[in-house]
């Protein structure tokens, strides 16, 4: 679910940057790809 929301945020034209705060290494690795 987090990856889905992150990818949708990347499609937003009005956002310059997207941040994801997590304590999970698995989520961190996926988001950094």
N, C-alpha and C positions, 0 to 999 in steps of 0.2 A: 504494500500500500504506500509506503514512504517513497519507494522508487517511482511509482506511478505519479504521485503528486509532484515529485521533483522534476520528472520529465515534462509534465504539463506546465510547470513554472518556467522551465527553459524556453517554452514556446511563447510565453507572454512577451509582447513587444514593448511594453512599458517598463519592464524590469531590466536594470543594468546588471545586477548580480543576484544570485540565489545562494542562500546559506542553509545548511542542514546541521543541526546540533544533535549529536547522538553519543552514547557511551558504548555503542556496539561497533566492534571492529568490522564485522560483516557488512553492516550498512555503510560504514566509512569507505570500505574498499569498493563497493558497488558504485557509490556516488562519485568517487574519484576517477572512475574509468572514463 
